Amino acid sequence: MGRLILFNKPFDVLSQFTDARSPTPRATLSDFVDVPGVYPAGRLDRDSEGLLLLTDDGRLQARIANPRFKVPKTYLAQVEGEPDEAALQALRSGVVLNDGPTRPAEARRISPPDLWPRTPPVRYRKSVPDCWVELSIREGRNRQVRRMTAAIGHPTLRLVRWRVGEWSLDGIAPGEWREVTI
């Protein structure tokens, strides 16, 4: 039986255990998770927050990370402006990015979620409104959600992955983790 850890990755933390590239140390998973033999199942960009799954089970890791298995990943995105129904429908139909069209996504506007404050906070601009969108995708290209919202004219200001498949961030504070049985 393998291990599965649900980790709430804070903003500005790398989705890896070491950072050999940077001359100045950056926060990594090893600053938060001291469990030997587990590795991230997929990635979450340094400037994104939220659910990162870590496991020691190679088959589970492949099932979660490989787009072939179409595991849904749900994101809460604070976007610049207020997307109308046509913009949301474009996300639902799939948008064309520079590396080809995306698969259709589930997309809807939501009320601002009750999240922890981000450090540093998202820059607030009085002249530009923003809103929150819940977006579920079944692939995982590099910076895909950010590129999708930009493609419809609403750049992402804050991005939190809330759910991967059946696992969610419910009850896990930033920088905290919980082990679940699989």
GIGI-V538609 format. One record per pair of residues at least 24 apart in sequence whose C-alpha atoms are under 10 Angstrom apart, sorted by the first residue. I is the first residue (numbers start at 0). J is the second residue. D is the distance in Angstrom with one decimal. If there is no record, write none. Layout:
BEGIN
I:J:D  I:J:D
END
This chain:
BEGIN
0:55:9.5  0:56:8.2  0:180:8.6  0:181:7.3  1:37:9.4  1:54:7.0  1:55:5.9  1:56:5.2  1:57:8.9  1:58:9.7  1:59:8.6  1:180:8.3  1:181:7.0  2:34:9.8  2:36:9.2  2:37:7.6  2:53:8.0  2:54:5.3  2:55:5.7  2:56:6.8  2:59:9.7  2:178:7.2  2:179:7.4  2:180:7.0  2:181:7.2  3:37:8.1  3:38:9.6  3:39:9.8  3:40:9.6  3:52:6.8  3:53:5.7  3:54:4.6  3:55:7.2  3:56:8.0  3:59:8.9  3:60:9.4  3:177:8.5  3:178:5.7  3:179:5.7  3:180:6.8  3:181:6.8  4:32:9.2  4:34:9.2  4:37:8.3  4:38:9.5  4:39:9.2  4:50:9.8  4:51:8.2  4:52:5.7  4:53:5.0  4:54:6.3  4:55:9.4  4:176:6.5  4:177:5.7  4:178:4.3  4:179:6.3  4:180:8.9  4:181:10.0  5:39:10.0  5:49:9.6  5:50:6.5  5:51:6.1  5:52:5.0  5:53:6.7  5:54:9.1  5:163:9.8  5:166:7.7  5:167:7.9  5:168:7.4  5:171:8.2  5:175:8.6  5:176:5.4  5:177:5.3  5:178:6.2  5:179:7.4  6:31:8.8  6:32:8.2  6:39:9.7  6:49:7.5  6:50:5.6  6:51:5.2  6:52:6.2  6:53:7.5  6:167:9.8  6:168:7.9  6:171:7.5  6:172:8.8  6:173:8.0  6:174:7.0  6:175:6.0  6:176:4.2  6:177:6.6  6:178:8.7  7:31:9.7  7:48:7.1  7:49:4.7  7:50:4.9  7:51:6.3  7:52:8.9  7:159:9.5  7:160:9.0  7:161:9.1  7:167:9.6  7:168:6.8  7:169:9.7  7:170:9.7  7:171:6.3  7:172:6.4  7:173:4.9  7:174:5.5  7:175:5.8  7:176:6.2  7:177:9.1  8:43:8.2  8:44:9.7  8:45:8.9  8:47:8.1  8:48:5.3  8:49:5.0  8:50:6.3  8:51:6.3  8:52:9.6  8:159:9.2  8:160:9.3  8:171:9.9  8:172:9.1  8:173:6.1  8:174:5.7  8:175:7.9  8:176:8.8  9:45:8.5  9:46:8.7  9:47:7.6  9:48:5.1  9:49:6.6  9:50:9.3  9:51:10.0  9:117:8.2  9:118:8.6  9:159:9.4  9:172:9.1  9:173:5.3  9:174:5.8  9:175:9.1  10:43:9.8  10:44:8.7  10:45:6.3  10:46:5.4  10:47:5.6  10:48:5.0  10:49:8.2  10:117:7.1  10:118:7.1  10:119:8.3  10:157:9.4  10:158:9.3  10:159:9.1  10:173:8.7  10:174:9.5  11:44:8.4  11:45:4.8  11:46:5.3  11:47:7.4  11:48:8.1  11:118:8.8  11:119:9.3  12:43:9.1  12:44:8.2  12:45:5.2  12:46:7.7  12:47:8.6  12:48:8.5  12:174:9.4  13:42:8.9  13:43:7.9  13:44:7.0  13:45:5.1  13:46:8.7  13:47:9.6  14:38:9.4  14:39:7.0  14:40:9.7  14:41:8.6  14:42:5.9  14:43:6.0  14:44:7.0  14:45:7.0  14:51:8.0  14:53:9.9  15:39:7.2  15:42:8.4  15:43:9.6  15:45:10.0  28:53:9.9  28:174:9.1  30:174:8.9  31:173:9.9  31:174:6.2  31:175:7.2  31:176:8.3  32:174:8.6  32:175:8.3  32:176:7.5  32:177:10.0  39:63:9.9  39:64:9.0  40:64:5.5  40:65:9.0  41:65:8.1  41:139:8.3  42:139:8.8  42:140:9.9  42:141:8.9  42:142:9.9  43:139:9.8  43:141:9.2  43:142:8.6  43:158:9.9  43:159:9.4  43:160:8.2  44:141:8.5  44:142:7.2  44:158:9.6  46:156:9.9  46:157:8.2  46:158:7.9  46:159:9.6  47:74:10.0  47:76:9.8  47:142:9.4  47:145:9.7  47:156:9.8  47:157:7.1  47:158:5.2  47:159:6.0  47:160:7.7  48:74:9.6  48:75:9.8  48:117:8.9  48:157:8.2  48:158:6.2  48:159:4.7  48:160:6.4  48:161:8.8  48:173:8.3  48:174:9.9  49:74:8.7  49:75:9.4  49:158:8.1  49:159:4.9  49:160:4.7  49:161:6.0  49:162:8.5  49:167:9.3  49:168:7.1  49:171:9.3  49:172:9.2  49:173:7.5  49:174:9.3  50:74:9.4  50:159:7.7  50:160:5.4  50:161:5.8  50:162:6.5  50:163:7.4  50:166:8.6  50:167:7.0  50:168:5.8  50:169:9.6  50:171:9.0  50:173:9.3  50:176:9.4  51:160:8.1  51:161:9.3  51:162:9.1  51:163:8.4  51:166:9.9  51:167:9.6  51:168:9.1  51:176:9.4  52:162:10.0  52:163:8.2  52:166:8.7  52:167:9.8  52:176:9.5  52:178:9.8  53:176:9.8  53:178:9.3  54:178:9.6  56:181:10.0  59:181:9.4  63:163:7.9  63:164:7.9  64:138:8.6  64:139:7.8  64:163:9.9  65:137:9.7  65:138:7.9  65:139:8.1  66:136:9.9  66:137:6.6  66:138:4.7  66:139:6.5  66:140:8.8  67:137:8.9  67:138:8.0  68:137:8.3  68:138:8.7  69:136:8.4  69:137:4.6  69:138:6.2  69:139:9.2  69:164:9.1  70:135:9.9  70:136:8.3  70:137:5.6  70:138:7.6  70:139:9.6  70:163:7.0  70:164:5.4  70:165:9.0  71:104:9.4  71:105:9.7  71:134:9.9  71:135:6.2  71:136:5.5  71:137:4.6  71:138:7.6  71:139:9.5  71:162:7.9  71:163:5.9  71:164:5.2  71:165:8.7  72:104:10.0  72:134:8.2  72:135:5.4  72:136:5.5  72:137:6.3  72:138:8.0  72:139:8.4  72:160:7.2  72:161:7.8  72:162:5.6  72:163:4.5  72:164:6.3  72:165:9.5  72:166:9.6  72:167:9.7  73:104:9.7  73:105:8.8  73:106:9.6  73:133:6.9  73:134:5.6  73:135:4.2  73:136:6.6  73:137:8.9  73:144:10.0  73:159:8.7  73:160:5.9  73:161:5.6  73:162:4.9  73:163:6.4  73:164:8.4  73:167:9.0  74:106:9.7  74:132:8.1  74:133:5.7  74:134:5.2  74:135:6.2  74:136:8.4  74:144:8.1  74:158:6.8  74:159:5.5  74:160:4.2  74:161:5.4  74:162:7.0  74:163:9.1  75:106:10.0  75:107:10.0  75:108:9.6  75:109:8.7  75:111:9.2  75:112:8.1  75:131:6.7  75:132:5.9  75:133:4.7  75:134:6.5  75:135:8.9  75:144:9.8  75:155:9.9  75:157:8.2  75:158:6.0  75:159:5.2  75:160:6.3  75:161:6.7  75:162:9.4  76:108:9.5  76:109:9.6  76:111:9.6  76:112:9.9  76:130:8.3  76:131:5.5  76:132:5.2  76:133:6.3  76:134:7.4  76:144:8.3  76:145:8.5  76:148:8.7  76:154:9.4  76:155:6.2  76:156:7.3  76:157:5.7  76:158:4.6  76:159:6.4  76:160:8.5  77:108:9.9  77:109:9.8  77:111:8.2  77:112:9.6  77:121:9.3  77:129:6.8  77:130:5.6  77:131:4.4  77:132:6.4  77:133:8.9  77:148:9.8  77:153:9.3  77:154:8.6  77:155:5.8  77:156:5.4  77:157:5.0  77:158:6.5  77:159:8.7  78:128:8.8  78:129:5.5  78:130:5.6  78:131:6.1  78:132:7.2  78:145:9.2  78:148:7.4  78:149:8.9  78:152:9.4  78:153:5.6  78:154:5.5  78:155:4.3  78:156:5.3  78:157:7.1  78:158:8.7  79:124:9.7  79:127:7.0  79:128:6.4  79:129:4.5  79:130:6.8  79:131:8.9  79:148:9.1  79:149:9.2  79:152:8.4  79:153:5.1  79:154:5.5  79:155:6.3  79:156:6.5  79:157:9.6  80:127:6.4  80:128:5.0  80:129:4.5  80:130:6.6  80:131:9.6  80:152:8.4  80:153:6.0  80:154:8.2  80:155:9.7  81:108:8.8  81:127:9.4  81:128:6.9  81:129:5.9  81:130:5.8  81:131:8.4  81:132:9.3  81:152:9.6  81:153:7.5  82:107:9.5  82:108:8.0  82:129:9.1  82:130:8.1  82:131:9.4  82:132:8.7  82:148:9.2  82:151:8.0  82:152:8.1  82:153:6.8  83:107:9.9  83:108:9.0  83:151:9.9  84:108:9.1  85:151:9.2  86:148:8.9  86:150:9.3  86:151:5.8  86:152:8.2  86:153:8.9  87:132:8.9  87:134:9.5  87:148:9.3  87:151:8.2  88:151:9.9  89:147:9.4  89:148:9.9  89:150:9.3  89:151:7.3  90:134:8.5  90:135:9.9  90:136:9.7  90:144:9.8  90:147:7.2  90:148:8.0  90:150:9.1  90:151:7.8  91:134:9.1  91:135:9.4  91:136:9.6  93:136:9.9  93:147:8.6  94:146:9.5  94:147:6.7  94:148:9.3  94:150:7.1  94:151:8.0  95:146:9.7  95:147:8.3  95:150:7.8  95:151:9.9  96:143:8.7  96:146:7.2  96:147:7.3  96:149:9.7  96:150:7.3  97:146:9.2  97:150:9.9  98:140:9.1  98:141:10.0  100:147:9.9  101:136:8.9  101:137:9.4  101:138:8.1  101:139:9.7  101:140:9.0  101:143:8.6  101:147:8.3  102:136:7.5  102:137:7.3  102:138:7.4  103:135:9.1  103:136:7.4  103:137:8.4  103:138:9.8  104:134:6.7  104:135:5.6  104:136:5.0  104:137:7.4  104:138:9.4  104:144:10.0  104:147:9.9  105:133:7.8  105:134:5.6  105:135:5.0  105:136:6.8  105:137:9.5  106:132:6.8  106:133:5.7  106:134:4.6  106:135:6.6  106:136:9.0  107:131:8.7  107:132:5.6  107:133:5.5  107:134:6.8  107:135:9.4  108:132:4.4  108:133:6.2  108:134:8.8  109:133:6.4  114:159:9.3  114:172:9.4  114:173:9.8  115:172:7.9  115:173:7.7  116:173:9.7  117:157:8.7  117:173:9.4  120:157:9.2  121:156:6.6  121:157:6.8  122:156:8.1  122:157:9.8  123:156:9.6  129:153:8.8  129:154:9.7  129:155:9.4  129:156:8.6  130:155:9.8  130:156:9.7  131:155:9.4  131:156:9.7  131:157:9.1  131:158:9.6  132:158:9.8  133:158:10.0  133:159:9.7  133:160:9.7  133:161:9.3  134:160:9.4  134:161:9.9  135:160:9.5  135:161:9.7  135:162:8.8  135:163:9.3  136:163:9.8  137:163:9.7  137:164:9.5
END
